[in-house]
Amino acid sequence: MTVTLLAIAIAFWVLLVYYTVLTVGGAIFRVKASTKSSPALESYPSVSVLIPAHNEGKVLGKTLRSMVQLVYPGDLTVYVLNDNSQDETGEVADAYAEVFTRIQHVRVPSGSPKGKSRVLNYGLSLAKSDYVAVYDADNQPEPQALKLLVEAAVRTPGAAGAVGYVKTLNEQRNWLTRMISLEFSTFQLLMQSGRWLFFKLGSLTGTNMLVKRSDLLDVGGWDPYALAENAELTLQLTAKGKLLPVVPESRTWEQEPETLRVWLRQRTRWMQGNLYLIEKTMRTPSWIRGRTLIHTLQTLLVYVCFVFFLLVSDVWFVLGLFGVVHTEYIRTPLLLIWAESWLLYSLQIFSALMTDSNVTIRNVIGVSLMYFSYAQMWIYLLVRASLKHIKHRLSRAEVTWDKTIRF
C-alpha cells in the first residue's frame, strides 16, 4: 500500500512539474509575442469565415458588427450558417447581408447527424477560398485578429493554419464567469503557448481558428460524430505532419455561461467529446506516435489524470486533518504536500493574470478559491460525462447540437 502511495505521489509531482514548466514556457512565449511586430505580407490569401448559428438571435448582431470591422487586406467572405433557427437569427443575418457585401446568409438544409460539425462541413462545401476561419456566433474578434492568424499561418513552414486567444466578454458578471476567464487565460492560452514553444504543438479552440481549405479537404473536413470537433480536427492535421502556430495577440471575446446549470451542460458536452476522442485514438494507430501522441497524452492529462490527482489531493487533505501525518515512504506531512499542490496550482493561474495584465483584488481572491471550488467540479464533470458517453454508445443515439444558452 505504501509503495502505491509513493508511486502516486511521484506521478502527482511529475504532473505538477510538467504544468509548471508549460506555464513558465508560455509566459516566456507570450512576452516575446507581445514585443514582436507582425510585418504585412506581400499579398493576402482569400479567407472564408464560417459562423455556425442555431437560435443565436440574442448575440449574432454584435458578432456580425465585429465581422464588418475586421481589418483584412485580402478577399474575405463571411458565411452565417443558419441551422434551422426558430428565433430572429435569420432576420439579423438578412439585415447585415443586405448592407454588407462580405456577409452572406446561408440557410443550412436539415440533415443528420445534427450538430456543429455537419453545419461547418456544409459551409466548407460552399467556400472556394484559400483558408477557412471559424468563429462562434457569440464572438467579437478584435479588428486585427484574423489578419494576425493569416500572417502566422503563411509565415510558419508546414502550417495548416493558426489558432488565437479566446477571452471572456462577461468576465465581470459573477464569480463563475471570472473563474472561467482565469481558466481560459491559464490552460487555454498560457499552457498552450508553452506547448507550442517546447513541442511546436497548437490545439484548435473551435473559434478564432484558421485552417487551410486544402488541408481541411485532405482530412475529410470535420468529424460529424465528434462533440469536440476542434480537438478531433487538431489530431487529424497533426497526424498529417501539419503545424498550428499559437497567436496570443489574435484575440476574440466571447460570452461564457453565467449560471452553473448552463456551465455544467456545456462542459459535460466538451468532456464527452474528449472521451470520444480518446476512444477514437485507441482505434487509430497513426495517432499514437510522434507529436500526435503528445496531443493524446495531453488530453488524458487534462480530462482524466488531472481529476484523478485532484481526488488524491483531497484524500491527502482529509488524512492530514485526521492526524495521518505521513506514511512509511512519504515522510513529508500530507497536509504540507496538499498545501504545496494548492500553491503551485494557484501560482500557475496567477502567472496568467500577470501576463494578461489583469491583476485585480477580485481576481487574486478568485485564484485562491479556484482549487477549492471550480477545480473540484471537474470530478463531478468526469463522472457525469462518462455515464452519458456510455449511455450514448449503448443506445447509439444520434449526435445533437446541445448549444450553450446565451444571455
N, C-alpha and C positions, 0 to 999 in steps of 0.2 A: 504493500500500500504506500509506504513512504517513498519507494523508488518511483512509483507512478506520480506521486505528488511532486517529486523533484523534476521528473520529465515534463510535467505540465508547467511547472514554474519556469523552467528553461525556455520552453516554447513560448510561454507568455511574454517573457522578456525579449526574446528574439523578435516577436511581433511588434512590441513597443519600440525597440531599437530601429526596426525597419521603417515604421511610420515616422519616427523622429528624423531619420536620415532623409526620407522623402520630403518632410516639412522643411528641413534646412535647405535641401536642394531646390525645392520650389521657391523659397524665399529668395535665394540667390538668382534663380532664373527670372523671377518677376522683377527684381531690382534692375537686372540687365535689360529686360524687355522695356521697362518704363523709361530708360535713358537712351534707348536706341531708336533712331528715326527710321521710318519706312519710306524710302525714296519711291517715286512714282515709276510704274512700268512704262515701257515704250508704247505698248498697246495693251488694252484690257480685253480679256475674253468675254464672250456673251454669257449671261447668267439668267437662269430661270429660278425664281423664288416660289416655293410651294408652301402654301398655308392651308393645312387641313382644318376644316371648320365644321363642327356639328353643334348646332344651337349655341353659337358664340356671339349673339347679338349684343350682350352686355359689354363686351370688350373689343369687338372687332373694329369699331370705328377708330379707336386710338391706335390700334395696330396698323391699320391702313394709312393713317396720318403719318406714322413713322416710316412706312414704306415709301410714301411720297417724298419724304425728307432725306432718304438715303442719298448720299453723295457717291455716285458711281460713274466713272467716265466711259464705260463700255455700254453695250446693248443690254438692257435689263427689262425683264417681263415678270410681273407678279401675278401668280395664279391663285385666286381664292377658290379652294376646292370644297365647295358646299356639299356636304354629305347628308342630303335629305333633312335639312334643318326645319324645325317646326316653329321657330321664333322669327325675329326680324333680321336674321343673318343675311338672307337673300336681299332684302331691301337695302341694308347697309352696303353690301358688296356692289349692288347695282348703282347706288348713288355715287360711289367712288369711281366705278368703271366708266360711267358716263362722262366724267370730268377729266380723268387722268388716263392717258393712253397706255401707260406702263402697267395698269391694273386690269386684269381680266377676271370676270366672274364665271366660274365653271360649275355647272350642276352635275355632280357625280352620279351616274346611274346606280341604282340599287344592285347589290351583289353579295356574294358570300365567298369567304368568311368576312364578317363585318369587322371593322377596325381601322385604325390609323394606317397600317401598312398597305391595305388594299387601296385606300384613298391616295396615298403617296405614289403607289405604282401606277394608278390611273393618271396622275399628274405627270409622272415620268414619261408615259406614252405620248403626252402632248408636247413635252419640251423638246426643242431642237437645238438647244444652246450647248456651249462647251462645258459649263458647270451647272450644277443644281444645288441651290441652298434651301434649307428648311427653317421655317420659323413657326412656332405655335401661335394660335390665334389670339393669345393674350400678351404677346411680346411687343416691346417697344425698343427696337435696336437703336443705338446711337448712330448718328449720320455716317460716321466713318466705319462702322462695324463690318459691313460686307466688303468694302474696299480692302480693309486690312486682312481679311480672310483670303481674298483672292491673291493679294500680293504674297502672302506667306506660302500659299499652295503653289504658285507659279515659281517662286524662287527656291523652294525646297526640292532638291533632286529626289525623284521617286515618290513624290507626294501624290496621294489620290484626292486630297482636299485639305481642309483645315477645320479646327474647332475653336470656338471663342468661349467667353465667360458669360455665365448666366447670373444676374444679380436680382435681388428681391425688391420688387417695386413697393410692396406693402410691408416692409420690414418693421416699421414703427407701429403697426396695427395692434399687436399684442405680444405676449411672451412667446407664443408658438411661432409666429412669423419671424420674430427676432432670432430664435434658435435655428429655424430653417435657414435663415440668411447666414448664420455662423457656420452651419454645416456645409453649405454650398461653398463659402469662401475658403473653408479648410479642405474638405475632402474632394469637392468637385473641381477646384482650381489649384490650390496650393500644392496638394499632393500629386495631382495630375501634372502640374508643371515639373515637379520633381521626377516623375516617371519619364517625362519627355527628356529632361536633362540627362538622366542616367541611362535610360534604355531606348530612347527615341520611340516612345510609345505614347500615343494620344488616343483618347476614347471619345467617340461621337456622343454628344449630350442629348440629341433629339431635337434641339433648337439652336439657333445661331451656329449652324454647321454647314459646311460646304463640301461637296463631293463632285469629282469629275464625272460627267454623264457617261463617258465610255467605260469607266471603271464600274459604275453602277450597273450598266447593262451587262458587263462581263460577269458579274456575280449574280445576275438574275434579279436585281432590284432588292426590295425589302421582303423579308420572310412574312407572309400574310398570317402565319400562325404564332408569331412572336409578339408577346406583350411588351418586351423590351427590345423593340425593333432596332433602335440605335446601337445597342450593345451587340446584337447579332450581326449587324452590318459591319461594325468595327472588326469583329473576328474574321468575317469573310474577306475584308480588304487586307487585314494584316496577314492572313494566310497566303494571300497573293504577293506578299512582299512589299506592300504599299505602306507609306508613312502618312500620319495625320498630325501635322505640327500643331502645337498649342499656341494660341494667340491671346494672351491675357488682356491686351489693350482693345480687343474687339469685344465690346460689351453690349448685351441686351438686357432689358429689365422686364421681368415677368411677375405676374400675380401668383402668390403661393396660398395654400389652404389657410383659412383663418379660423377654422374650428377643428377640433380633434377628430370628429367623425369624418370630415372630408379628407383630412390628412391620412387617417387610417386606411380609407378606401384607396387613395392614390398610392400610398407606399406598399400596401398589400399587393396591388397590381404590379408595381415595379419589382417587388420581391418574387412574385410568381413568375414574372418574365425572366428573371435571372436564374431561378430554379430550372425553368425550361431550357435556358441556355446551357447550364451545367450539364443537364441530361443530354442535350444535343451534342455537346462537346465530347462526351463519352462515346458517342456513336460516330464521331468524325475524326479519324486518325490524324489527318493533316492539321488539326487544331491542337494537337498535344505535342508540339515541338516548336523550337525556336521562339521567336517573340510572341507568337500566338499562345504558347504555353504560359508565358508570363502574364498575359491578359487573363487566362483561365485561372491561374493561381490567385491573381488579384481579385477576381470575382469571388472565389472561395474565401479569401481572407476577409473581404468586406461583408459578405452576406451569411457566412457560416462561422468561420473561425472567430471573428470579432464577437459574435453573440455568445459563442461557447466560452471565450475567455472573460467576457463580461459576467457570465454566470460564475465562473471560477473566482473572479474578483469579489463578487457578492458573498460567496461562501467564505472566503478568507476574512471578509469584514465581519460576518456573523460569528465565525470561530474566534476571532480576536476579541469580540465583545464578550464572549462567554469564557474567556480566560485561557483559550488554547493559544499559548504564546508562540510556540514553534514546534517543529517535528524533529525527528532524529537527523534527517538530512537537510532540512531547511532551518538554519539557526537564526535567521533574521525574523524578528517578531512579525506575525502575519498582518497585524494592523499596519505596521510600517510598510510592508510590501503593498498593501492596498492603497495607502496614502501616496506612495511613490507613483503608482499607476494612475491615480486620480490627478496627481500633479503633472505628469507627463502629458496626459490627455488634455488637460486644461492649457498647458503651455503651447501645445500644437495649435489649438484654436486661437489662443492669444497672438501667436505669431501671424496668423492670417489677418487678425484685426489690425496689427501694426502695418503689414504690407499693404493693406487696403486703406490705411489712414482713417480707420473707423473706430478708434479707441474712445469710448464714452463710458460713463459710470454705469449706465444701464447694460451696456454690452459686457463690461467686465463682470457684473453681477450674473449676467446670463451665462458667461463662460464658466463661472464657478459652480453654477447649478446644473449645467447640462449633463454631467456624469450621473447625477442622482435622479434626473427626470427624463430628459429627451433620450439619452442613450439607453436607459432601461426599457423604454418602449419597444426597442428593436427585438427584445426577447419575445414579447408577445407577437410582434410582426412576423418573425420567422415561423413560429408555431402556427399562426393563422394562415399564412401564405402556403405553408407546407400542406396543411389539411385541404385547403382549397385546390392546390395543384393536384393532389392525389385524387380528390373527388372529380376534378375536371378530366383527368386521364382515364378514370374508371368509367365515367359517363360518356366520354368522347363528345363533350359539349362543344358547340361552335364558339369560336373566339368572338367577343363582342367589344364594342368601343365603350368602355366604362369611363367616360371622360370626367375630368376634375370639375366640380361645381365652381362657377365663377361668382364673384361678389361685386 
